[in-house]
Amino acid sequence: MPDYQNILNTIYKELLAREDKGEVADYIPELAKVDKTKFGVYLNNIHGENYCVGDAKTKFSIQSISKVFTLAMAFANQGNKLWKRVDVEPSGNPFNYLALLEQEEGIPRNPLINSGAIVVADCLLSSYDDPKAELLKFVRQLANDDDIHYNDTVATSEIETGFRNFAIANLLKSFGNLENPVEDVLDFYFHQCSLEMTCEQLSNAFFPFANKGVCMQENECLTATQAKRINAIMLTCGFYDEAGEFAFEVGLPGKSGVGGGIVALLPDNFIITTWSPGLNEKGNSYLGMLALEKFTTATKASIF
């Protein structure tokens, strides 16, 4: 087995010394306040000890990483009916792109771009009386940790500045692909993105995706087939128009968020989460992308 702690320590020391750490997502005012020198990594080794380095136990806004959790809930609830409303193809475009949605008559390319996640949010609004409470309960159960909360200040910041998401939701509504009022769907969507978690909590919460749908408490949260399908979507769609680059350089299913987090996993082996708030030009964590490439190179860990 690789010396995981030594590998993480080496990567951390090398990358923390870099002068260029990317730029924080300043289009969301609350995220613009985050210290971009923060950097942490947590590895949940599903068959052994866990390892961490740096700010791995500091909470941050998980943003689009939350789309994996809502997708899991909707897929478990609706099964394959979900794919009538959202496709599973890579978009090859930025996460908030509108033109493709117009061209494809209101069917989002996949559930991990904003339009697809907004449709998934609508599904959950139709399925639960209090979807915000149900999502929080679900994520806490996955992570086996009740200290996970929404950040209402972040959610409000996104509501006040999320004009493009309002445009996306109204376009979806015009094509008949939202059942609920736009304002209600987006209130839930912005709250899911405001979830605050640590690298440790995220690695633990992603355990079932690396363990055939079974969480750390040995409960089946998803079927093995559903976990496999979600991993496939993460591999091809988890990094927007940088998904191919991530598969090429890192070789693992994963999901990023503009809060600077990235979660990646090797089925039956481990889940690794990085957090560094500075982003590259594609909206993915600059140091996080480098760290995961260095990690899979050092450990020779890949699905390929």
NUTIRO-449857 format. One record per residue (C-alpha): residue number from 1; residue in three letters; x negated, z negated, y. Coordinates in pm, 1 decimal. Layout:
+-----+---------+----------+----------+----------+
! num ! residuo !        u !        w !        v !
+-----+---------+----------+----------+----------+
! NUM !     Ala !        X !        Z !        Y !
...
+-----+---------+----------+----------+----------+
//
This chain:
+-----+---------+----------+----------+----------+
! num ! residuo !        u !        w !        v !
+-----+---------+----------+----------+----------+
!   1 !     Met !      0.0 !      0.0 !      0.0 !
!   2 !     Pro !   -129.9 !     78.5 !    349.7 !
!   3 !     Asp !   -252.1 !   -206.2 !    570.2 !
!   4 !     Tyr !     49.5 !   -179.2 !    798.2 !
!   5 !     Gln !    -48.7 !   -459.1 !   1038.1 !
!   6 !     Asn !   -394.1 !   -316.9 !   1099.6 !
!   7 !     Ile !   -247.8 !     32.4 !   1150.8 !
!   8 !     Leu !      7.9 !    -97.8 !   1401.7 !
!   9 !     Asn !   -255.9 !   -301.7 !   1585.0 !
!  10 !     Thr !   -483.3 !      1.8 !   1615.3 !
!  11 !     Ile !   -206.0 !    230.0 !   1742.7 !
!  12 !     Tyr !    -84.1 !    -33.6 !   1988.4 !
!  13 !     Lys !   -428.7 !    -96.0 !   2135.1 !
!  14 !     Glu !   -503.8 !    274.9 !   2173.4 !
!  15 !     Leu !   -174.0 !    373.8 !   2332.2 !
!  16 !     Leu !   -137.8 !     70.7 !   2558.5 !
!  17 !     Ala !   -468.7 !    169.2 !   2720.0 !
!  18 !     Arg !   -332.2 !    510.9 !   2819.6 !
!  19 !     Glu !   -279.1 !    556.5 !   3189.5 !
!  20 !     Asp !      8.8 !    802.5 !   3138.9 !
!  21 !     Lys !    307.0 !    621.9 !   2989.7 !
!  22 !     Gly !    580.3 !    865.7 !   3094.0 !
!  23 !     Glu !    858.8 !    798.5 !   3344.8 !
!  24 !     Val !   1162.7 !    571.7 !   3313.4 !
!  25 !     Ala !   1514.7 !    718.4 !   3320.4 !
!  26 !     Asp !   1581.7 !    669.3 !   3690.7 !
!  27 !     Tyr !   1913.3 !    858.9 !   3686.8 !
!  28 !     Ile !   2066.0 !    540.2 !   3543.0 !
!  29 !     Pro !   1989.0 !    284.4 !   3817.0 !
!  30 !     Glu !   1959.8 !    -16.2 !   3584.9 !
!  31 !     Leu !   1712.5 !    163.0 !   3356.0 !
!  32 !     Ala !   1497.6 !    253.1 !   3657.6 !
!  33 !     Lys !   1419.5 !   -118.6 !   3695.9 !
!  34 !     Val !   1255.7 !   -156.1 !   3353.1 !
!  35 !     Asp !    879.7 !   -216.4 !   3338.2 !
!  36 !     Lys !    731.7 !     96.1 !   3179.1 !
!  37 !     Thr !    423.9 !    -93.6 !   3057.5 !
!  38 !     Lys !    637.9 !   -261.4 !   2791.9 !
!  39 !     Phe !    555.2 !   -142.9 !   2440.3 !
!  40 !     Gly !    653.4 !   -277.4 !   2100.0 !
!  41 !     Val !    674.4 !   -170.8 !   1736.2 !
!  42 !     Tyr !    855.3 !   -331.0 !   1441.4 !
!  43 !     Leu !    834.8 !   -220.5 !   1077.9 !
!  44 !     Asn !   1096.4 !   -334.5 !    825.6 !
!  45 !     Asn !    939.5 !   -272.3 !    485.6 !
!  46 !     Ile !   1242.7 !   -282.6 !    258.4 !
!  47 !     His !   1037.0 !   -380.8 !    -47.7 !
!  48 !     Gly !    798.0 !   -629.4 !    111.3 !
!  49 !     Glu !    680.2 !   -801.0 !    427.6 !
!  50 !     Asn !    775.6 !   -692.0 !    779.1 !
!  51 !     Tyr !    526.1 !   -624.8 !   1057.5 !
!  52 !     Cys !    529.7 !   -610.7 !   1437.0 !
!  53 !     Val !    314.0 !   -574.8 !   1744.0 !
!  54 !     Gly !    361.5 !   -603.4 !   2121.3 !
!  55 !     Asp !    709.1 !   -637.6 !   2274.6 !
!  56 !     Ala !    891.9 !   -590.4 !   1944.5 !
!  57 !     Lys !   1122.5 !   -885.7 !   2008.6 !
!  58 !     Thr !   1217.6 !   -800.4 !   2367.6 !
!  59 !     Lys !   1569.9 !   -666.3 !   2419.8 !
!  60 !     Phe !   1627.7 !   -326.5 !   2575.6 !
!  61 !     Ser !   1915.7 !    -83.6 !   2626.9 !
!  62 !     Ile !   1941.3 !    123.0 !   2308.7 !
!  63 !     Gln !   2142.8 !    401.3 !   2475.4 !
!  64 !     Ser !   2182.9 !    704.7 !   2242.4 !
!  65 !     Ile !   2052.4 !    519.5 !   1937.5 !
!  66 !     Ser !   2401.9 !    366.2 !   1937.7 !
!  67 !     Lys !   2540.6 !    707.8 !   1841.6 !
!  68 !     Val !   2418.2 !    652.0 !   1486.6 !
!  69 !     Phe !   2621.8 !    332.2 !   1460.2 !
!  70 !     Thr !   2942.8 !    488.2 !   1592.8 !
!  71 !     Leu !   2889.3 !    790.8 !   1369.0 !
!  72 !     Ala !   2853.8 !    560.9 !   1067.7 !
!  73 !     Met !   3177.2 !    380.7 !   1158.7 !
!  74 !     Ala !   3372.3 !    702.6 !   1212.4 !
!  75 !     Phe !   3233.9 !    868.7 !    898.7 !
!  76 !     Ala !   3314.3 !    563.7 !    686.0 !
!  77 !     Asn !   3662.8 !    548.6 !    839.9 !
!  78 !     Gln !   3757.0 !    917.7 !    839.7 !
!  79 !     Gly !   3535.8 !   1077.2 !    577.8 !
!  80 !     Asn !   3489.8 !   1452.5 !    594.1 !
!  81 !     Lys !   3789.4 !   1494.4 !    828.2 !
!  82 !     Leu !   3543.3 !   1405.2 !   1104.4 !
!  83 !     Trp !   3368.2 !   1741.8 !   1070.4 !
!  84 !     Lys !   3681.2 !   1925.5 !   1182.6 !
!  85 !     Arg !   3619.3 !   1788.3 !   1532.6 !
!  86 !     Val !   3239.8 !   1790.4 !   1552.7 !
!  87 !     Asp !   2982.0 !   2014.4 !   1385.0 !
!  88 !     Val !   2647.8 !   1923.2 !   1224.1 !
!  89 !     Glu !   2421.7 !   2192.0 !   1370.5 !
!  90 !     Pro !   2119.0 !   2130.2 !   1596.9 !
!  91 !     Ser !   2201.4 !   2214.4 !   1956.0 !
!  92 !     Gly !   1857.9 !   2328.0 !   2074.7 !
!  93 !     Asn !   1965.3 !   2208.0 !   2419.6 !
!  94 !     Pro !   1946.9 !   1891.0 !   2631.8 !
!  95 !     Phe !   2173.7 !   1601.7 !   2531.6 !
!  96 !     Asn !   2414.4 !   1650.7 !   2824.0 !
!  97 !     Tyr !   2442.6 !   2031.2 !   2813.5 !
!  98 !     Leu !   2785.5 !   2175.5 !   2897.6 !
!  99 !     Ala !   2761.4 !   2552.9 !   2854.1 !
! 100 !     Leu !   2747.3 !   2545.8 !   2473.7 !
! 101 !     Leu !   3060.4 !   2328.6 !   2460.7 !
! 102 !     Glu !   3248.8 !   2585.9 !   2669.9 !
! 103 !     Gln !   3120.6 !   2869.7 !   2452.5 !
! 104 !     Glu !   3223.7 !   2697.9 !   2127.7 !
! 105 !     Glu !   3570.6 !   2601.9 !   2251.4 !
! 106 !     Gly !   3536.7 !   2226.3 !   2263.4 !
! 107 !     Ile !   3371.0 !   2163.6 !   1924.5 !
! 108 !     Pro !   3039.1 !   1984.5 !   1987.7 !
! 109 !     Arg !   2738.4 !   2110.1 !   1793.1 !
! 110 !     Asn !   2666.4 !   1767.0 !   1641.7 !
! 111 !     Pro !   2761.5 !   1398.4 !   1681.3 !
! 112 !     Leu !   2429.3 !   1294.0 !   1836.2 !
! 113 !     Ile !   2452.8 !   1491.4 !   2160.2 !
! 114 !     Asn !   2668.0 !   1342.4 !   2434.0 !
! 115 !     Ser !   2968.9 !   1565.6 !   2374.8 !
! 116 !     Gly !   2968.6 !   1492.3 !   2002.0 !
! 117 !     Ala !   2928.0 !   1119.3 !   2055.0 !
! 118 !     Ile !   3217.7 !   1122.1 !   2302.7 !
! 119 !     Val !   3437.9 !   1283.9 !   2035.2 !
! 120 !     Val !   3322.9 !   1016.2 !   1788.0 !
! 121 !     Ala !   3408.7 !    749.3 !   2047.7 !
! 122 !     Asp !   3755.9 !    901.2 !   2075.7 !
! 123 !     Cys !   3795.6 !    881.8 !   1696.6 !
! 124 !     Leu !   3713.9 !    510.9 !   1706.1 !
! 125 !     Leu !   3958.0 !    450.7 !   1990.6 !
! 126 !     Ser !   4229.1 !    606.2 !   1774.8 !
! 127 !     Ser !   4127.4 !    397.7 !   1471.8 !
! 128 !     Tyr !   4085.7 !     49.1 !   1620.0 !
! 129 !     Asp !   4286.0 !   -166.0 !   1861.9 !
! 130 !     Asp !   3962.6 !   -302.0 !   2010.4 !
! 131 !     Pro !   3680.4 !    -59.0 !   1930.1 !
! 132 !     Lys !   3426.4 !   -240.7 !   2149.1 !
! 133 !     Ala !   3476.2 !   -560.0 !   1949.4 !
! 134 !     Glu !   3468.3 !   -369.6 !   1619.5 !
! 135 !     Leu !   3144.3 !   -190.1 !   1708.2 !
! 136 !     Leu !   2976.4 !   -514.5 !   1810.3 !
! 137 !     Lys !   3092.0 !   -678.7 !   1486.3 !
! 138 !     Phe !   2963.6 !   -383.6 !   1281.9 !
! 139 !     Val !   2617.7 !   -377.2 !   1443.1 !
! 140 !     Arg !   2581.1 !   -754.4 !   1415.4 !
! 141 !     Gln !   2668.4 !   -736.2 !   1046.5 !
! 142 !     Leu !   2415.6 !   -458.0 !    987.1 !
! 143 !     Ala !   2138.9 !   -651.5 !   1161.0 !
! 144 !     Asn !   2254.3 !   -988.4 !   1021.1 !
! 145 !     Asp !   2223.5 !  -1117.0 !   1376.0 !
! 146 !     Asp !   2496.4 !  -1237.7 !   1613.7 !
! 147 !     Asp !   2263.5 !  -1230.0 !   1916.1 !
! 148 !     Ile !   2349.5 !   -868.6 !   2001.1 !
! 149 !     His !   2557.4 !   -797.2 !   2310.8 !
! 150 !     Tyr !   2667.5 !   -532.5 !   2556.3 !
! 151 !     Asn !   2500.1 !   -531.4 !   2896.5 !
! 152 !     Asp !   2794.3 !   -496.3 !   3134.0 !
! 153 !     Thr !   2565.3 !   -427.8 !   3429.6 !
! 154 !     Val !   2414.5 !   -127.4 !   3249.8 !
! 155 !     Ala !   2759.7 !     -6.8 !   3143.8 !
! 156 !     Thr !   2885.6 !    -29.0 !   3504.2 !
! 157 !     Ser !   2574.7 !    153.2 !   3626.2 !
! 158 !     Glu !   2647.6 !    436.3 !   3385.2 !
! 159 !     Ile !   3016.8 !    450.6 !   3475.1 !
! 160 !     Glu !   2927.6 !    481.4 !   3844.0 !
! 161 !     Thr !   2671.2 !    759.7 !   3791.0 !
! 162 !     Gly !   2790.4 !    936.2 !   3473.5 !
! 163 !     Phe !   2938.8 !   1239.7 !   3644.5 !
! 164 !     Arg !   2812.9 !   1485.7 !   3383.0 !
! 165 !     Asn !   2963.4 !   1278.5 !   3102.8 !
! 166 !     Phe !   3295.3 !   1279.5 !   3286.9 !
! 167 !     Ala !   3264.9 !   1658.3 !   3306.7 !
! 168 !     Ile !   3193.7 !   1677.1 !   2932.8 !
! 169 !     Ala !   3488.7 !   1451.9 !   2848.1 !
! 170 !     Asn !   3726.8 !   1649.5 !   3069.0 !
! 171 !     Leu !   3608.6 !   1972.9 !   2911.8 !
! 172 !     Leu !   3669.8 !   1825.9 !   2564.4 !
! 173 !     Lys !   4014.0 !   1713.6 !   2680.4 !
! 174 !     Ser !   4093.4 !   2063.8 !   2809.1 !
! 175 !     Phe !   4024.1 !   2202.7 !   2460.1 !
! 176 !     Gly !   4240.6 !   1935.3 !   2296.0 !
! 177 !     Asn !   3949.5 !   1755.6 !   2130.9 !
! 178 !     Leu !   4015.6 !   1413.8 !   2287.5 !
! 179 !     Glu !   4326.2 !   1221.0 !   2182.9 !
! 180 !     Asn !   4286.2 !    933.2 !   2427.9 !
! 181 !     Pro !   4258.4 !    917.1 !   2809.0 !
! 182 !     Val !   3918.3 !   1028.3 !   2938.3 !
! 183 !     Glu !   3862.8 !    699.4 !   3125.0 !
! 184 !     Asp !   3925.8 !    490.5 !   2811.6 !
! 185 !     Val !   3699.2 !    702.7 !   2593.1 !
! 186 !     Leu !   3415.2 !    689.8 !   2845.3 !
! 187 !     Asp !   3453.4 !    316.1 !   2901.9 !
! 188 !     Phe !   3388.5 !    266.8 !   2530.7 !
! 189 !     Tyr !   3111.8 !    529.7 !   2526.2 !
! 190 !     Phe !   2924.2 !    374.4 !   2818.3 !
! 191 !     His !   2954.1 !     30.1 !   2663.4 !
! 192 !     Gln !   2816.5 !    147.0 !   2328.8 !
! 193 !     Cys !   2515.0 !    290.8 !   2511.2 !
! 194 !     Ser !   2464.2 !    -40.4 !   2693.7 !
! 195 !     Leu !   2405.2 !   -235.6 !   2370.9 !
! 196 !     Glu !   2087.1 !   -441.3 !   2401.8 !
! 197 !     Met !   1870.9 !   -493.9 !   2095.5 !
! 198 !     Thr !   1509.5 !   -557.7 !   2003.5 !
! 199 !     Cys !   1288.6 !   -338.6 !   1786.9 !
! 200 !     Glu !   1332.7 !   -599.4 !   1513.0 !
! 201 !     Gln !   1712.4 !   -595.2 !   1536.8 !
! 202 !     Leu !   1723.2 !   -214.8 !   1533.8 !
! 203 !     Ser !   1495.9 !   -187.6 !   1231.2 !
! 204 !     Asn !   1716.1 !   -436.9 !   1048.1 !
! 205 !     Ala !   2038.4 !   -263.2 !   1154.7 !
! 206 !     Phe !   1910.0 !     72.5 !   1026.2 !
! 207 !     Phe !   1836.1 !    -78.0 !    683.7 !
! 208 !     Pro !   2136.5 !     85.6 !    507.8 !
! 209 !     Phe !   2025.8 !    433.4 !    616.4 !
! 210 !     Ala !   1700.1 !    375.8 !    428.2 !
! 211 !     Asn !   1870.5 !    198.4 !    136.7 !
! 212 !     Lys !   2145.9 !    432.8 !     19.0 !
! 213 !     Gly !   2409.6 !    271.7 !    240.6 !
! 214 !     Val !   2345.0 !    -90.5 !    138.8 !
! 215 !     Cys !   2254.9 !   -334.3 !    417.9 !
! 216 !     Met !   2014.5 !   -630.9 !    403.5 !
! 217 !     Gln !   2298.9 !   -858.2 !    292.2 !
! 218 !     Glu !   2347.6 !   -627.2 !     -7.9 !
! 219 !     Asn !   2687.0 !   -507.7 !    115.0 !
! 220 !     Glu !   2773.3 !   -138.5 !     91.2 !
! 221 !     Cys !   2832.8 !    -25.8 !    451.2 !
! 222 !     Leu !   2827.8 !    343.8 !    360.3 !
! 223 !     Thr !   2823.6 !    540.5 !     40.9 !
! 224 !     Ala !   2485.3 !    677.7 !    -66.2 !
! 225 !     Thr !   2614.7 !   1026.9 !     14.0 !
! 226 !     Gln !   2722.1 !    925.4 !    364.9 !
! 227 !     Ala !   2382.9 !    766.1 !    432.8 !
! 228 !     Lys !   2214.5 !   1084.4 !    310.7 !
! 229 !     Arg !   2429.2 !   1300.6 !    540.1 !
! 230 !     Ile !   2357.6 !   1083.6 !    845.1 !
! 231 !     Asn !   1984.1 !   1093.3 !    771.1 !
! 232 !     Ala !   2005.0 !   1472.8 !    758.4 !
! 233 !     Ile !   2178.3 !   1480.5 !   1097.2 !
! 234 !     Met !   1914.1 !   1246.1 !   1241.1 !
! 235 !     Leu !   1634.6 !   1470.6 !   1115.0 !
! 236 !     Thr !   1779.6 !   1789.5 !   1261.6 !
! 237 !     Cys !   1958.9 !   1653.1 !   1569.9 !
! 238 !     Gly !   1821.0 !   1309.2 !   1655.3 !
! 239 !     Phe !   1591.1 !   1423.1 !   1936.0 !
! 240 !     Tyr !   1797.8 !   1694.2 !   2108.5 !
! 241 !     Asp !   1577.0 !   1990.8 !   2199.2 !
! 242 !     Glu !   1269.3 !   1809.6 !   2063.3 !
! 243 !     Ala !   1408.7 !   1756.5 !   1711.7 !
! 244 !     Gly !   1191.3 !   2029.3 !   1562.4 !
! 245 !     Glu !    880.8 !   1883.6 !   1724.7 !
! 246 !     Phe !    959.1 !   1537.0 !   1585.9 !
! 247 !     Ala !   1013.4 !   1674.3 !   1235.1 !
! 248 !     Phe !    689.7 !   1873.1 !   1267.2 !
! 249 !     Glu !    474.4 !   1589.5 !   1404.8 !
! 250 !     Val !    635.1 !   1281.9 !   1243.3 !
! 251 !     Gly !    835.7 !   1407.7 !    944.9 !
! 252 !     Leu !   1102.7 !   1136.7 !    933.0 !
! 253 !     Pro !   1473.4 !   1113.7 !   1017.7 !
! 254 !     Gly !   1515.8 !    926.7 !   1344.3 !
! 255 !     Lys !   1702.3 !    873.8 !   1668.0 !
! 256 !     Ser !   1586.7 !    823.1 !   2023.6 !
! 257 !     Gly !   1746.7 !    679.9 !   2336.6 !
! 258 !     Val !   1664.8 !    714.4 !   2705.1 !
! 259 !     Gly !   1608.0 !    339.2 !   2718.0 !
! 260 !     Gly !   1277.0 !    420.5 !   2548.7 !
! 261 !     Gly !   1363.3 !    323.5 !   2192.6 !
! 262 !     Ile !   1305.1 !    532.3 !   1880.4 !
! 263 !     Val !   1409.1 !    439.6 !   1526.2 !
! 264 !     Ala !   1269.8 !    636.1 !   1230.4 !
! 265 !     Leu !   1288.0 !    574.9 !    857.8 !
! 266 !     Leu !   1153.3 !    679.1 !    521.6 !
! 267 !     Pro !   1432.7 !    641.6 !    262.8 !
! 268 !     Asp !   1362.1 !    375.8 !     -1.9 !
! 269 !     Asn !   1055.9 !    258.4 !    193.3 !
! 270 !     Phe !   1079.7 !    141.0 !    553.6 !
! 271 !     Ile !   1239.9 !    154.3 !    897.3 !
! 272 !     Ile !   1014.2 !    159.5 !   1202.6 !
! 273 !     Thr !   1129.8 !    109.3 !   1561.9 !
! 274 !     Thr !    921.9 !    167.7 !   1873.9 !
! 275 !     Trp !   1004.9 !     84.8 !   2233.3 !
! 276 !     Ser !    828.0 !    212.8 !   2541.9 !
! 277 !     Pro !   1053.7 !    284.4 !   2844.0 !
! 278 !     Gly !    849.0 !    571.1 !   2988.3 !
! 279 !     Leu !    994.8 !    906.7 !   2877.3 !
! 280 !     Asn !    849.9 !   1253.8 !   2832.4 !
! 281 !     Glu !   1002.4 !   1565.0 !   2988.3 !
! 282 !     Lys !   1252.3 !   1594.4 !   2698.4 !
! 283 !     Gly !   1389.2 !   1242.7 !   2751.9 !
! 284 !     Asn !   1218.1 !   1080.7 !   2453.0 !
! 285 !     Ser !    977.1 !    786.6 !   2471.3 !
! 286 !     Tyr !    630.6 !    921.6 !   2552.1 !
! 287 !     Leu !    431.2 !    649.1 !   2377.5 !
! 288 !     Gly !    693.2 !    611.5 !   2104.5 !
! 289 !     Met !    658.6 !    974.1 !   1996.8 !
! 290 !     Leu !    279.3 !    941.8 !   1991.0 !
! 291 !     Ala !    293.1 !    611.1 !   1804.0 !
! 292 !     Leu !    511.9 !    748.9 !   1526.6 !
! 293 !     Glu !    295.7 !   1059.3 !   1486.0 !
! 294 !     Lys !    -11.6 !    839.0 !   1454.3 !
! 295 !     Phe !    169.9 !    603.4 !   1214.8 !
! 296 !     Thr !    281.2 !    872.4 !    970.6 !
! 297 !     Thr !    -60.6 !   1037.3 !    987.9 !
! 298 !     Ala !   -236.1 !    707.9 !    907.7 !
! 299 !     Thr !      4.5 !    610.2 !    628.7 !
! 300 !     Lys !     70.4 !    963.5 !    498.1 !
! 301 !     Ala !    440.0 !    868.4 !    505.9 !
! 302 !     Ser !    682.9 !   1159.6 !    537.8 !
! 303 !     Ile !    990.7 !   1301.3 !    371.0 !
! 304 !     Phe !    802.5 !   1628.9 !    325.1 !
+-----+---------+----------+----------+----------+
//
